[in-house]
Amino acid sequence: MMLRSVTGVCCLRRSIIGVRYVSSLVHNKAYIDGGWVEAQSGNVFPVNNPANGEVLSHVADMCESDTQTAIDAAHNAFVTWKTTTAKERSVLLRRWYELVETHKTDLAHLMTSECGKPLAEAHGEVSYGSSFLEFYAEEARRIYGEVVPSPHPSKEILFIRQPIGVASLITPWNFPIAMITRKAGAALASGCTCVVKPAEDTPLSALAIAHLAHQAGIPPGVFNVVTSSRANTPDVGKLMCTSPKVAGVSFTGSTAVGKLLYEWCSVGVKRIGLELGGNAVFIVFNSANVTAAVDGLINAKFRNAGQTCISANRILVQSGIYEEFLSSLKAAMMDRLVVGDGAKEGVNQGPLINDNQFRRVERVVERVVSESVSCGAELVLGGHGHELGGLFYSPTILTHVNKHMPCFNEEIFGPIVAIKKFETEDEAITEANCTNHGLASYFYSQDVSQTWRVGRQLEAGMVGINEGLISCCEGAFGGIKQSGLGREGSRHGIDDYTYIKYLCFGGIN
């Protein structure tokens, strides 16, 4: 691999599956007010390939004062951006979408290098991410108001939607492009300006997206990206929440961090959207199609090696179908899951993102193994780091687990299937809802009455019924309980970035 710095741009040359390519999308400076800028301190931090530990680049390590510059730029740009027409914003978002589509191959390769996501999945994420730009390019022209019948003949009542102002967008590493476009697409369509803080592990994808926003003609200051190391992230994040020039915050990440941001935003009574941790249940009822349920679980569990917020976490299987399901699942995992560098052909299970996540997954499995004698838990498959070493972990099946184990009451974020047998529908519903989280849930049943009944009773913001892949730009993505506030995607994604203004016209008669 060779990195060559040219006026703030790293041109990445890499051989992947025998194909060499050059990407001009890889920047190592932050993007503020339409330009590429270094940190005021001159400090940088490394970005590593989790598959092999190689340093891909060194990126600007922005601090609080750098972030203030970005917020100032967004605040100044809002003065004019909010007055643009819906059609003007729509055209720019459409151009951005088209550029992402044009460069999707380079973006996918970059993403695979940066976060370890298998190349096929990376291509899928780029398409998923660009779909939000396309969707909100269209939705920008449908942010309607209302005319309300007045109780008085001399008055007319109107409601209009207006943009809230500067939006701080704090995004995670597991979907380094889609989580930005999902937020920024809605914000820009609404007339808001943005400051994006990408995760420390995956800043290159965010900067590549900024490059394409610039090429699309998004005006200076409307879309800004601030990169920072773990050392500077707390100060940067706090300013992005507490600055009086910031009107709203959107965050995707852990519940613990989300609570802290919520507290910071409360000081200014700011608009906030939170997409936080999950503990998704996956229920297989006796009436389920076993083949379909296994396929659904593979999809819901093993995308990005289990490192997604809506990954199936607790697997409940009814006793009448338990043995058949377990046998089929084990065979499918052994046959279909291929661990390795995501850049290599045929690999569909890449590395975990970093050492902390790897150790976390190890602890979850070790806890079950250490208690197996006393609780009856069993390690059926995997349960250890993969023979490739590094951050690779073997796909694992744990059975006869209980609700007191970390694999069942904590978000695993790894390739671990934790299975528990149940007897009755009521038992499954009670078990499913016995958590403080409520992001996603899944269940398989061919009983039509049961699908409606269970779908209504599950306490989650999203329910996959005989389906393991539920994300799309048209879907209202979000949770309840401690899994978050607000919705992203769909027409409801506009809500976090607009407020309703009530206009009352008097003296009509």
N, C-alpha and C positions, 0 to 999 in steps of 0.2 A: 504494500500500500504506500502511496506517496501523497503527501499533503503539500501544496504549494500556495503560499499566501500572496494574493494579488489585490492591493488596495482594499483590504478588509475582506476579500473573498478567498475561501479555501477551495481550490479546484481539486476534487477528490477523484483519483484514478484508482480503480479497483477491478480485479478480475473476479467475476462471479459466474459460475457455471460456464466457464470458458468464453464469456463475453466481456469485452472491455468497454467501459463507457466513461464519459467525462461529464461531471455535473457542475454547472456554474451556480448552483443553488446553495452551496454550502458556505455560509458566512461565519466569521468568528467575532464579529462586532455586534453590539445591540443596534436595534432599529428605532430611532427616535426622531420625530418631526420630519419624516421623509428622508433621513440620512443614516449612514452607518457610523456609529460612534464608539470609541473606546471608553472604558471606565475612567473616571477622573483620576483614580489612583494608578491606573495603568495595570492593575491586577487582572489576572486571568485564572481560569480553572480548567482542569482536563475533562474531556468527554471520552468515555471508554466504550469499547465494544464488549458487551458482556459475554459474548461467545468465546473470546480469546484474550481479553484483557488489554488489547492494543489501544493506544491513545489515538483517537480519530482526529482530535483538534483541541486547541485551547481557546476558550470563549471568554469574552469580557465578563469580569466579575463586578457587576454593578452594585452600588451601595445605596443608602438612603437618599443621599443628595442626587445621585444619578436618577433615581426613581422619581424624585420631585421634579426633575427636568422633564421627564416623560409625562408626568401628570399635568404640568404646566402647559406642555405642548397640546395635550388632548383637550385641556380646558379652553385654550385659545381657539383651537380648531372647531370646537363645538359651536362657537358663535356663528360660524358660517355654515357648518355641516347641517345643523338643525333646520336651516332655511332652505336646503336643497329640496327639490321635489321628489316625490316617491319614485317617479320614473327615472330621474337622474341616479338615485341610489340603486335602483333596480338594474340599470344598465351597467354600472360599475361592478356590482356583485356578480352579474352574469359574466363579465369579462374575467373576473377573478376565477370563477368556476371553470371557464374554458381554458384558462392557463394551467390550472391544477390538472385538468384532464390531459392537456397536452404533455405535461411533464410528469405524468403519474408513474412512469417506469423509474425515472431517477429518484422521485420521492419515495417510492417503495424500497429501492435499494438502500437509500439513505436511512430510512426507518429501520430496516433490518440490521444495518450496521450499528445503529445507535441504541436500539432497545432489544435486539435479539429476536424480534418477532419473525416467524417464518415468512419467506418471501411471498407465498400465496396469500397469507393473511395480511401482509403489508399492502399488497395490491388491493385487497378487499377494503382495508381501512381507508386508503386514498380515495377510492370510489365512494365509500360511505361518507368521508369527510367532505368531498366536493359536492355531494348531494345536498348538504345543508346550505351551501352557497347558492346552488341552483334553486332550492326550495324558497329561501328567504329573498332571493332576487324576485321571485314571483309574489311572495307574501308581502313585500314592501308596498305593493300597490293595492293591498287589501286590508290596510289598517284602518278600518272604518270607524266612524262615530255613530251617534244615534240621535234621532229626533223623538222626543218624548211628549205624549199628549199632556198639555198643561191643564192644571185645575182652574186656571183663571183665563178668561177670554182676552185679557190685555197682555198676556205673556206668552213667550215661546221658550221652550226648554230644549237645549242641545247639549250633548256630551261629545267632546272631541278627545282624541288621544295625542299626547305630546311626549317627546323623548325626555328621559329623566336627566341626562347629562353625561358626565364621564363615568364609564363602567370599568372597574378593575376586574380582570379575568385571570384567575389563578388555576392552572391546569395541571393534570397528572402526566406521568411518564408512560402509562400503559396504552393510551391512545393519543399519541403526541400531536397528531394532526386533527383528528375528528373532534376532540374536545375543544380545540380552539375554534374551528369553523362552526361548530354547533352553537357556541356562545357568540362569537363575533358576527356571524351571519345575521343572527337575530338582532344584535345590538346595532349594527350598522344599518340594517333595514329600517329600524325604528327611528334613526336619526341621532343615535348616541355615538360618541367616540370611545376608544378603548385603549387601555394599557394592559398588555398581556404579560404575565409572569409564568413562563413554562417551568416544568420540573427540572431540577438540577441534572438529572440523568439524561434528559432528551431536549436540550435547547436547539440543536441543529435543525430539527424538523420545524420548530416554530420560526426560526430565522429564514428557512426556505420558504415557508408560507408567506412571511413578510415580504420577501423578495418578489413573489408573484403578486402580492397586493400592490406593491409599488409599480410593477410593470402594468398592472391593470388600470392604473391611474387613480387609485385611492389617494385623496389629497394628503399632504403632509400633516401629521398630528392626529389624523383620524384613527390610524391603527399603529400602535407602538408596541415593541417587544423589549422587555427588560430581562436580561439573563443574570442569574446570581448563583453563587455557591451555597452550600448548606450553611456555611458560617454567616453569610449575609442575609439569607432568606428570612429569618424572623423579623429583622428590622425593615426589610423591604415589604414583607407582607403586612406588617402593622401599619406602615405608612399608607399602603394601598387601601387599607380599611378605614383609617382615621383621618386622612386628609380632607379638609373641608371642601376641596375642589372635586372630590369623588362623590358621585351621587348614589352609586350602587356597586355591589360586589357579587360576582358569581364564582363559586369555588367547587371543584370536584376533587375529592380526596377522602382522607380518613375522618371518621366521626370526631375523634379527639381534636384534630386541628380545626375542623369545622366549628366546633363549639367555641374555640378560642377566637376565631374570626367573627363569629356571631356576637361574642362579648365586645370585641373591638368596635364592630359596626353599631352596637347599641348606643354608644356614646353620641354618635351623630344621627341616630335614628335613620340609618341608611337602608335603602332597598337591598335585600340580600337573597340570593338563590344558592342553595346548598344541595349538592348531589354527593351524598356521603356513603359510608360503608354499608355493606349488605351481609346478610346471612341467609342466602336464598335456599328455600326448601325445594326438593324435587321429589314428588310423590308418584309412586307407581301403584295403581290400584289393580285388583284382581282382573278386572275387565280389560286392562290395557293390552294393546298390541305390543308384545315384547320386543320385536325387532325395531319398531318405531321408537319405543321408549329408550332402548339402548342407543340408537342413533341420536335421539334427542339429548341424551345425557352426554354423549361424546361432544356434541356441539356446545351444550350449555356449560360443560365443565372444563374442557381442554383447549379452548381458544386461548392463545397467548400463554400456554402452559398453566392455565387456571388463574392467570393474573388479570381478571376483570372484575369489576364491582358487582356484576350480575351473574357471576359464576355460580353454578349449583354448589351449595356448600353442605347441606344436610340431605342425605338420600334416604327416604322412607319407602320401604317396599312391603306391600301387603303379603301376609304369610302364604296365601294360596299360590302366589306366583314367584315367591322369593328365590327358591333354588334355581328355577329356570332363568330368571333375570340375572342372578349372580353369575351363573355359568356362561351365559351369552355375553355379559359385559366383560368378563375376564378374557374370553376368547377374542372379542373385538378389540380390546385394549392391546393385547399381545400382538394381534395381527395388523392393526391399523396405525398405532402410534409409533412414530419414528423420531427418536431423540437425536439432536445434533445442531450444528451451526445452521441457523435458519436460511443462510444464503445458499445452502447446498440443495440440490434437486431431491425431492422426495421427503425431506425433513418437514415434519409438522409440529414438533415439540422443541422449541428453542430453550435457551437458558433462562434461569430466573434473573431478575434485573440487577441485583447486587448482593454483596455478602450478607447484609442485614436480612434481606428476604430469604436467602438460602438458609441461614441459621434459624429463622423463624419456622420455616417448614420442617426442618430437622427436629426442632423442639416439639412441634405438634405430634409428629409420628413417634418420637421417643417416649412421650407421655403415655400414648396408647400402649406401646409395647411394654413399658414398665409396669402397667396396671393390668396387663392381659390375664394374668393368673387369677387375680382377685375379682375381676369384672367379667371375664369371659370373652373379652375382645380378641380378635384374631387378625393377624397380618396375612392377607391372601396373596398380595402381589406387590413387588417393589419394596418400598420402605427404606430406601437408602439413596445416597448420591449415585448418579449414573457412572458407569465405568469410564466415560469420557473425562470425568473429573471437572474441575472448575465449578461453574454455577449450574451445571446440569443435574437435574434430579429425576429419578426414575418414576414414571407413572405408578401410582400406589392405590391399592384397595385395602381398606380397613373395614371389618365387619363387627357386628355386635357391640358397637360403641354405645355410649350413653350420653345424656344431655349435660353431664358435668365435665366432660372432656373438652379440651380446647378445640379439637377438630369438629365439635358440634356446637359449641357456644361462642366461638370466635371465627372471624373471617379468615380462612386459610390462605388465600391468594397463592395457591400452588397446585400442582397436579395430583391432588389427594382426593380420593373418593371415600367418604365415610358413610357407611350404610347401617341402618337400623331397621329391624323388622317391626311391623305393626299388625294389629288384628282388625280393627274397625275403623270406619270412616271418621267417627267422632274422635277417636284416639289420634288419628293423623292430623286432623284440624287443630286439636288442642296442642299437639307437639309442634306443628308448623307455626302457630301464633305465639308460642311461648318464647318470645325474643323481643328485645328492644328495637330491633331493626325491622324494616318493612320496605325494602327496595323492590326486589323481584321475587317471584315464586313460579314454580312449574308443576304441572301434574299431567299424568297420562291416564285416560279412561275412555272407553267406548260406550259408556252409559250416558246418554244424552241428559237425563235428569241430573245425574251426578255432576256433569261438567258445569251446568248452571249453578247448582247448589254449592259446590266447592269453590267455584270461581268467585262467587259473592262472599263467601265466608273467609277466604284467605286474606289476612291483613298485610297487604303489600300494594305498592303503587302500580305494579305491573304484574300480570299473570300470563304465563305461557301455557295454553291448553292444547295438549298434543303437539307442542312446538317448543323447540329448544333455542331457536334464533328469533328474538323478538325486536331487535333494534332496527329502526329505520327512521328517516328524517320526518316522515309523516306521523310517527308515534309520539305520544306525550310521555317523555322519559322523566321519571322521578319517583321518589319514595315517600313513605309516611313514617311515623314514629321518629326514631333517631337516625333515619336514613336520609333526611333532608327536607327541604322546603322548595316549593315551586316546581315547574316543569320546563324541560328543554325539548327542542324539536316540536313539531306540529305548530298550529297557529297559536297555541298557548305559550310557545317559547317567546313570543313578543311581549307577553304580560310583564315580565320582570324589567323590561327596558322602557316601558311607557307608563304614564299615569293618566287618569281620566280627569279632564277639566270640564266642569259644569258651567255652561254659559246660559244665563237667564236674560232674555231680551224683554224689556218692559215697554209700555207705551205703544203697543201694537195698534190699539183702536184709535 
